[in-house]
């Protein structure tokens, strides 16, 4: 396997592991248990553009 493919595999594996940690932190046992209500944006503009709830304090 070439180096680029190995890096991509590590990135994807790490991404899935981090998503699993977040699922557990939200009280879910599987990634498929996530719901739109579990999502928040940390920037005002992103929240407004995406329709996702803002997770901070508005000025």
Steps between C-alpha positions, in 0.01 A plus 500: 500500500643839415556771757200713395263205536641421845452860611143501374428173680640642827297819459175313437562256786576787739192690384272204569658449844440865588139478382453194721636693800255782425211254469582357842532852645149575370363184664476289184639152449521524119578772247169427331323616818602861439211735426491859372422612855849382604667756274601854585717751319771693682491802268203734452537513123514122461194457718307755295607350167443136595187527712680315780455637853771735627686351797641820649389830645373767261637850542 
